[in-house]
Amino acid sequence: MELHVLPPDVASRIAAGEVVERPSSVVKELVENSLDAGASKIDIECRRAGVDLICVADNGSGIPASQVELAFQRYATSKIGSIDDLVNVRSLGFRGEALPSIAAVADVEMSTRAAGEELGSYVYLHGGTVAQSEGRPRASGTTIAVRRLFRHFPARLKFLKSEGTENSHSALVVSQYALAFPLVSFSLLLEGRVALRSPGSGDVRDVIAQLYGSELARAMVPVELTTDSLTVTGLVAPASLSRAGRGHQSTFVNHRWVRSPLLQRAIDEAYRGLLPEGRHAIAVLDIQLPADRVDVNVHPSKAQVKFADEQSLFRYVRDAVSAALGKTRIASEAQHLAAPWGAARQTAWSVSEPEPPVSSFGTPSTVSSTGSTSLPPLRILGQILTTYIVAEGPDGMYVIDQHAAHERVVYDRLLEQHGAHSPEVQGLLEPLTIVLSPAEDAVLSGLADELATLGFALEPFGDRTHLLRSIPASLAGSDVAATLRGILQDLSQGGQGETFERLAESVACHASVRAGQQLTPEEMRRLVQQLEECAQPRTCPHGRPTVVRFSVGQLEKLFGRRT
C-alpha cells in the first residue's frame, strides 16, 4: 500500500479527536481560554449534556478584530513564540489547537470585542470553515457557542454516556477551576438549571461552601508551606470527614488542574494511620513552582504533567498536609526542607505513575473450582483475617470472600425485587438533608427514576439540596449520606450494562459486609446459606470470584500424602 498525505479535513478531525473527547473537553478548553484572557466572570451553559449547545461567555480581554479568523487556524497562539517558551509555560492553553479542534467537530459561533476597539466581531464556522464573518456591537469579552457537537461523528456520539454522566463531567471541570481561581465568578447552567454559582470572593473556602456545603468548608484546615522555590497552599478536611472515593480531592499545579498519582500518594501518606481502608481524604491543594520544573506539554488534554524532582515534591506535599493535620511539625531539623526545591539534583524527567506492588510470596498456588455453577452444602469452620470464611464441603475446603459473597446475595435480591416491582424500603424517622456537589447532582438528575425503583425517596429542597425520606432496606444502618455519594460517584464513571444493573451493583457493594469486619458464627452460616441459594454464587456482580475451592487431592499433595 502506497504512502499518501491525509487531506487537511481528515487530518484535522483526527487531531480534534485527541483534544475533544466528550462535551466536557469543550467546556475545559473554552474555560481555560477565558481564564487566560483574564476574565473575572465566566458563564457556562450546556443543553442536552452539551451535544446541542455549549456556551461560554466571559468578560476577558477579547480578541482583536484582525485576529478573529486567525484564532481558528491550527497552531495559532499568542502564548508562545519559540521552542524555548515551552519550558516557561504559565498560561493554561498554549498550543493553538483548541478552537480549530472544536470547529472540526461542531458548528461554532463566536462574538468578541477587544478592549479599546469600538466594534465587536462575529464569526460563524461550519465544518471547520468560516461561513459568516461581520462586525457587531457588544461589550468587551468573548462568547463562544458550540452547537451540534459530533453531529457528523455518529461513532463518537454512540460512545457518550448518559446525559447525567456527561453533565457531571462538565460540572466537575467547572468546579475544579472555580476552586483554582476563587477570584473568578463562575456560573454553570445544566439543562436550564443552576448547577453552580461561585462568588468570586477570592476565598477558596467560599467556593468549597458552594460546592460541598458550608459545614465541610468550616471544618477544613489550612495548608501552608513556602520555600525559596515552591509553595503548597490549600485546605484539607479532618480524617473524620473522609469520602469513599477521590471525588473531593483537587490538586493544582500553578493553578492548572492535574490528576497526578504522585500528589495523590503524598496526600494518602499524610493521612496514613488516620483513615480506614477504602476511605480518601478531602483536600484542595495548589502547588506553585517554577515553570521550568514542571512539563505540561505531555498530552493534548494537559491533565497529566511531569515533575523534574518527584521525590522532593512528594515530601513537601506530604509534610505540608501532615503539619496541617497536626501529625508532624515542619521544623528546621527536617534536613530536606532546608535546601531549595530541586537544588543540587540532576533528576531526569519522569511521569508520575504509581509503582506496582511487589509481592514477597512468589507465584500463588493454583486452586480449582468445579465446573458446576452451584455450591454444595457447606459446613462453616471459621473466619480468617476477618475477611474470608473457611468452610468444608464434600469435595474439599472452600474459602469464601465475605464481601464478594454478600455483594452477590444483595445484588440478586435487588434484581428479584425489581422484577416483582416490590422493593424493600426502610423509611427514615426524620428526612435527611443532603447537599450534593454539582457533579453529584448532575448524576442524580439522570438517575431519579432508577433510584426511586430501588427505594430511594428523594425530594428537591433548593439548589443541589435534597430531602431523603427512605432508602433500600439493604442499606439500613449505613452512613446514608456517604453511601449515596459513593453510589453517585460509582455511576459517574459510566461503564457497561444497563443503568439499573450498574446502580444495583453499586448499592450491593455499599450494602455488603466489608473486608476486616468480624462475623459471628451465625452470621457466617446465614451468609453462606444465602450464597448457596443464588443462581450464580461463584462470582460477585463485578465478576470477581466469591469462592475458591481446594480439592481433597490438592490438600493431600500440599501435605505430601499424594505425589
N, C-alpha and C positions, 0 to 999 in steps of 0.2 A: 504494500500500500504506500502510495507516494505521500510525502510530507506536503502540507499546504498551510498557509497562514489563515487563521479564522477570520471571517468577516467581522467588522467592528461591532455590529449589533450582537453577534453571538458572543464575542469576547467580553463585551460589557455586561451581558446577562450572567456569564459565568462569574465574573468579578463581583457582580451585585449579590450573587448567592452567598459569598463569604461575608459580606457586610450586613445584608438584610436577611436574616434567618427567619424572623417572625415579626409581628407588629411591634413588639416591644423593642426590637432592634431599631426601628424607625424612630420611636419615641426617644430612645437613648441618644441617637446621633443628633436629632434636632435639638434636644435639651442641651446637649454639650455645646452645640453651635451657639445657642442663646447665652449660655454661661460665658463662653469665650468672648462674646460680644459685649460683656459687661452688664447684662440685664439685671435689674433688681426686682423684676416682676415677670413671671413666666406662667402662662395659662395653657393647659393641655386639655384636649377633648378627644375621646375615642368613641366611635359608634360602630356597633356590631363587632366589638373586640378589636377595632382598628382596621378591619377589612374594608368597610365602607368609607370611613373617614378617620384620619389622624390630623388634628390641627394643633399647631404650637405657635403661640403668639408671645412676643416679648417686647420690652421697651429698651432694647440694647442699642448699640451704635448704628445698626443698619448697614446696608450695602450701597455704595455709590452707584448711581445710575449707569455709569460707564462699565461697571463690573458685574452687573446682574446676570447677564447671559454667560459670562466667563465663569461664574460660580458653579455652573452645571457642566463644565468641561472637566474631564478626569485629570486629577493631579494638579488642579488649580487651587492654590492655597496661599494665604497670607501669613501662615505661621512659621514656615521655614523657607530658607533660600538656598542652602547648600548642605552637603552631607555632614559638615561639622555641626550644623544646628541640631542634628538628630540626637546628639549626646547632651543637649541642654533644653529638651522639650519641657515646657511648663504648661502649655495650653492643653486642653482636653482632646481637641482634634488637631491634626496637622498633616494628614496625608492628601487631602483633597479628593477623597473617594466617596464621602457620604452622600452628598446631593446627587451626583451623577448615578450612583448605585440605586438610590431611591427612585430617581426618574426612569431608570431602566425597567422597573417592575411595577410602576404605578403611574397614574396621572398626577401631576404636581402643579399647584398654583402657588406663586409667591408674590407678596406685595411687601415693599420695603422702602424706607427713606432714611438716608444717612443724615446725621446731624449737620446742619449748615446748608443743606440743599432745600430749595423751595418746593419742589415737586417730588413725589414718590414715584416708584416704578412698579409695574405689574408684569408678570410673565407667566405663561401657561405652557407646560410641556406635556406632550402626548407621545408615548412610545419613545421617550428619551430625546425627542427633538422639540425645538421651540415652535409652538403653533400660534402663539399670540404674544405680543410684547408692546406695551404702551405706558405712557406716564399717567399717574393717578395721584390725587391728593390724599395724604394720610399723615398721621403723627409719626414721629421718628420711631424706629424699631422695625421689626420684621414679623410677618405672619406667613407661615407655610402650611398649606392644606394638601394632604396626601389622600387621594381617593382611588377606589377600586384597586386596592393592593393585591398583587398576584393574579389579577384578572386573566392574564394570558399565561399563567403558570398553574394549570389545574393540579399538577402533581404537588406543588408546594402548598396549595390550598388544602389538598387532601390530608397532608400531614400536620396541619394545625390542630391543636387540641380544642376542647370546648371553649365557648366564649368566656365562661368564668375563669378557666385556666389561663387563657391568653390575656384577659384583663388583669389577672393577678400578677402576671409578669410585667405588664406595663406599670401597674401600681407600685410594684417593687422598685422599678427603675426610678420613678419619680420620688418615692420615699427615700431612697438612698441619696439622691442628690439634694433633697431637702435637708438631710442630716449633714451632708458635706458642706453645704452652703447655707447656713442658718440666716445669713443676712438677706437672702433672696426669698421673696414671697412666691410660693408655688400654689397653684390650684389645679386640681385634676377632676374632670368630669368623665364618668364612665356610663354610657347609655343614658345620658341626661341627668345622672345622679352625682352629687358632690361626693367624691371618694376621699379627697384630701384637700386641705387648705392650711398651709403653713403661714405663720405670722410675719416672717422676715425680720424678727426682732434682733437677730444676731446671737441669741442664746440657744444652743443646741438642746438644752433641757426643755424649752418651749416646743421644739419640734417633736421630741420624744413624747411629750404630753399629748400632742395631737395624734401621733401615730399609735402609741401603745397605752395611753391613759395617764392621767396626772398622778395617780398613786405610784405607779412604777417610776415615773420621772422624778418624783420627790425622793424616792428611795435610793436612786443611783448616786454613786460617789465619784468624785473627780479623779482623773488620772493625769499626772503632770510630771514630765521628765524632760529636762533640757540639758544638752551638752553643746560642745563647740560646733558640731555639725549635724545635729539631729534633735528633733523634739517629738515626744509622744504625748498627745493630749486626748482627752475624751471623757467618757463616763462608763462605769461598769456597775452592774447590779450585785447585791449580796447573793451568796450562793442559794439562799432560801427562795429566790425568785427565778430559778433556772427554768429552762424550757426543754422539751423533748427533742427539738431539732435546732439547727443553727439559723433559723429564720430571723432571729433577733440579734444576730451578730453582724456588725457592719464594720468593715475595715477600709480605710482610705489611705492612699499614698499621694502626698502633695494634692490633696482634695480629689484625687481620682479614685472612684470606687473600684476595688480589686477584690478578687476571690483568691486568696493566697493560702495554700496549705501550711506554709511556714508560719504565717501570722495566726492561723487557727491553732496550730500546735503550741505556739507561745502562750496563747490565752488558756488553752487546756492545761498547760503546765502550771500556770499561775494558780489555777483553781484545783490543782491536784490535792486530793485529800479533803476537799470541801464539797464536791459534788458526787452523788451516787452514780453508778454506771448507767450510761444511756441518757444522762442529763447534760445540757450545754448552757454555758454562761450567756447572759445578756450583756452585750458590750458594743460601744460605739467608739472607735479609735481612729485618730488621724495621725499619720506619721509624716513629718516634714523632714526631707533630707535633700542633699544636693542633687540636682537633676542628673549629673553625670554618674551618680551612684545607683541609679535605677534605670533599667531599659524598658520603655513602654512599647517599643516597636517590635513586639513579639508576634502578635496575632491581629487580624483586622478588627476584631471586637475590642481590643485594648483592655480586656478584662484580666489578662494574665501578664505579669511583669517578671523581670529578672532583677535580682539584687546582687550587687558587687560583693557584699560581705554578709552572707546569710547568718553566720554564727553570732556575730556581734549584734545584728539586728534582732535575732531571736532572743538573746539575753536581755537587751534593752527593753523590749516589749514585755517579756515575761516578768522582769523585775519591776517595771513601772506598774503593771497590773497588780502584782503581789503587794507592792507597797500600798496601793490604794485599798487593798483588802485588809491591810494590817498584818499580813503574814510575815513580811520582811521589811526592813528599812533600808532605803538606798543610802549608803554611807560611803565615806571616803575610803574605808578599808576594802570595799569591793574593787579590787585592783583593775578589773576590766572596764570599769566605768571611768577610770582616771584619764585614759587616753582618748583622743578624739575618735569618733566612729570611723572604722576602716583604716586607722593610721597604721603605718608600717606593715601593711598587708599587700600581698600580690595575689589576691584571690581571683581565680577565673570566674567568669560569669557562669552561673548555674541556675537552672529553672527551679523554682520552689516546688518540689514534689515530695509527698510523704514517702519515707523509707519503708520497704516491705518488711513485715515482721520476720524475725529469724527464729526458726524452731530448733530446739535442742533435742528433740525426740526422734529425729530422723524420719524415715518414711513410715506412716502409720500402717498397722497391720490391716489386712483386708478382712472385712466382715461381710457376711452374706445375708440376703433376705430371701424368703421363699418366693416362689412365683405367684402365689395367691395374694390378692389384694386385701383379703380379710385377715383378722387376727384370731388365733386360737384362744381359749380361756387361759388366763394368766394368773399366777399366784404372786402377790406382791412380797418382795423380800426387804425392801427399804429404799432409802434415798441417799444419793452420794453427791457431794459438792453442792448440796441444796439446789440442784439443777436437774438431775437425772433420776428417774425412778428405775430401780432394778427389779425385774420380775422373772419368774421361772415359768417356762412353757413346756409342753410335751416334747418339743424338739430342740430345746436348748435354753439359753439365757437371753433375755430381752432387756435392752437399755432404752428407755423412753425419755425423750426431751420433753419435760413437763410443759414448757411454754408452747412449743410447736404442737404438742398433742392437744392442749387446751384451745389453741387457735382453731384447729380442725373441728373440735366439738362445737365451739361457739359459732363458727362460720356456717357449719351445716345447719345449726339451729336457726340462724338468721335467715338463711335461704328457705328453709321449710316454713317459717312464719310468713315470709314474704309471699311465697306461693299460695299460702292459705289466707292471705290478706288479714292476718291477725297478729300483729307484732305484740310482744310482751313489753309493757310500758311501766316505768316507775315514775310516778308523779312526784314533784318536789314540794315539800311543805310550804316553802316560800319561793317565788320566782327568783332566779339567779340573774343578775345583771352582768352581761359580758360585753366588754369593749374590744373590738377587733381592729387589727391593723388594716390599712387599705388593701393590701394583698390578700389577707384572710377574708375580708368582707367581699372582695370580688369573687373568690372561690365559692363562698357561701351563697351568693346570689344565684349562681348556676346550679346549686345542689339542693335548693329548698325543698323540692318535691321528693327527692330521694331520701333526704334526711327525715322528712315527715313520715315516710313509709316505714322507716326504721324505729320511729318512736320519739324523735326529737321534736318537741313543740316549741318553736321559736317565734317571737313577735318583734317587729321593728320597734325601737324605742329611742329614736334620734339617730344622728349621724353615726354610723358604724357601731351603734349600741343596740343590743338585743336582749329581750327577756326570755330566759329559758325556763319552761314550765314542766317539761317532762323529758325523760331520757330512756333509751333502751334499757330493759331490766338487767341485761348483762353488764351494764356499766355502773350499777348501783354500788355505792361505797367508794367509787373512784373520785379523784380530783376532777370534777366535771369540766370546769373551765379549761384546765390544762389539757384534758383529753380531747375536748372539741377542737382546741387549737392544733393539737397534734394530728387529728383527723384531717383538718383543712390543709395542714402542711403536707401530709401524705398525698392528698388529692391534687394539690397544686403542681405536683411533679408530672402530672399526666400519667401515661402508662397504657398498657394494653388491656383489652377487655371492656365489658360493659361498665358504665359508671356505677350502677348499683352494686355489681360484684366487687369492684375495687373499693367502694365505700364499705361494704360488708367485710372485706379483708382487713381494712384499717380498723374498723370497730372491733373485730375479733382480736386483732393484735393488741389493742389498748385495753380490752376487757380481760385478757388472759393473765394467768399467774405468770410471774416473772422468773427468770433465772435468778437464783440466790434466795428464793422465797421458801421458807421451811413449810413442809406439808405434814399433816398428821397422817397416820396410817389409814384412817377412814377417808380422808381427802384423796389420798393416792389411789385407794381402792375404787372410789367413785369415779375418779377421772379416767382410770384405765378401763373401767366398765363402760363408760360413755364412749371412749375411743373405740372399743370393740364393736359398738353398735353403729359406727359411721360407715358409710359406703366406701370411702377411700381413706382408711385410717392410717396408711403408711406415709402420707405426706401432708404437710400443712398447706393452707390455701396458696402460699407463695411458692410451693414446690419443694421446700426443704423436707428432708426425712424426719418423721416423728419417732421412728423405731429403728433400732439396729439389732440384728439377731446374731448371736454367736451359737453356731450349731454345736451339738454334742461332739461331733468329730473335731471341730476346731478347738474346743476346750481340751479334749484329750491330747491333741497334738501340742498345745501350749504347755501342758504338764508332762509331756514325754510318755504318755500312756499309749500313744499310737504313732507309728513312723510314717 
